[in-house]
Amino acid sequence: QVQLVESGGGLVHPGESLRLSCATSGFTLDFYAIGWFRQAPGKERERVSCIGAKDESPFYADSVKGRFAISRDNDAKAIYLQMDNLQPEDTAIYYCAREGMLYCRGNPDYWGQGVQVTVSS
């Protein structure tokens, strides 16, 4: 079955970095777009980034543009989110999700369970 598992979260100080990983199984990752989402307490879920299977330019929310970078390693069956210069407003539960075949569609069909990222001074 389709499965996505996030890892790499934790607690950091403002200005520090984390790299989140999304390990996938149960489908051929090469053909699918994968997105990262986050949700903070009391706030709506936000689409942070997405990377297509082929030549689609990665998507970044304005709130993270220039600080976060999405990448994929199809051989490792994994998607990554490098988060630099983290700020308290980045504190949230982060989810990876399968968005669709080839292209980022913004309507995921499978989700990971989420991983906590906390940025605190």
QUIURWO-V284280 format. One record per residue. N is the residue number from 1. PHI is phi in whole degrees, -180 to 180 (NA if undefined). PSI is psi as a letter, one per 40 degrees, with the letter a starting at -180 (NA if undefined). OMEGA is omega in whole degrees, -180 to 180 (none if undefined). Layout:
N&PHI&PSI&OMEGA, N&PHI&PSI&OMEGA
//
This chain:
1&NA&i&179, 2&-69&h&-180, 3&-146&h&176, 4&-133&h&-176, 5&-132&h&180, 6&-87&i&174, 7&-156&i&175, 8&100&e&178, 9&-76&i&180, 10&159&a&-180, 11&-110&h&178, 12&-136&i&174, 13&-88&i&176, 14&-53&h&-179, 15&93&e&-180, 16&-87&i&-172, 17&-127&i&171, 18&-140&i&171, 19&-122&h&176, 20&-90&i&176, 21&-119&i&176, 22&-127&h&178, 23&-87&h&-176, 24&-119&i&176, 25&-158&i&176, 26&87&e&176, 27&-158&i&180, 28&-84&h&-174, 29&-60&d&-176, 30&-52&d&-172, 31&-100&e&-173, 32&-123&i&170, 33&-84&i&-179, 34&-127&h&179, 35&-116&i&171, 36&-113&h&179, 37&-128&i&175, 38&-145&i&178, 39&-143&h&177, 40&-99&i&179, 41&-56&h&178, 42&77&e&-179, 43&-121&i&177, 44&-72&i&175, 45&-65&h&-176, 46&-120&h&173, 47&-81&h&-174, 48&-86&d&-174, 49&-162&i&175, 50&-155&i&178, 51&-130&h&-179, 52&-79&i&-178, 53&-76&d&-176, 54&-114&b&-172, 55&-114&e&176, 56&-69&h&177, 57&-67&h&180, 58&-60&i&176, 59&-98&h&173, 60&-134&h&171, 61&-66&i&180, 62&-57&d&-177, 63&-67&e&-177, 64&-122&e&-176, 65&-59&h&-179, 66&90&e&180, 67&-115&d&-178, 68&-107&i&177, 69&-141&h&179, 70&-98&i&178, 71&-151&i&180, 72&-139&i&176, 73&-132&g&-175, 74&-65&d&178, 75&-64&d&178, 76&-86&e&-179, 77&57&f&-173, 78&-141&i&173, 79&-120&i&-178, 80&-125&i&172, 81&-132&h&176, 82&-84&h&-176, 83&-118&h&-180, 84&-110&i&178, 85&50&f&-178, 86&-64&i&-179, 87&-127&i&-179, 88&-54&d&180, 89&-69&e&175, 90&-82&e&180, 91&-61&h&-176, 92&-177&i&165, 93&-90&h&-177, 94&-106&h&-178, 95&-125&i&164, 96&-102&i&-175, 97&-153&i&176, 98&-84&h&-173, 99&-94&d&-179, 100&152&i&-180, 101&-76&h&174, 102&75&d&-169, 103&-121&i&174, 104&-73&h&-176, 105&-114&e&178, 106&76&e&-179, 107&-136&g&-173, 108&-64&i&176, 109&-105&d&177, 110&-134&i&-176, 111&-126&i&166, 112&-79&i&-177, 113&-85&e&178, 114&98&i&177, 115&-140&h&-176, 116&-82&h&170, 117&-122&h&-180, 118&-125&h&178, 119&-118&h&-173, 120&-145&i&175, 121&-96&NA&none
//
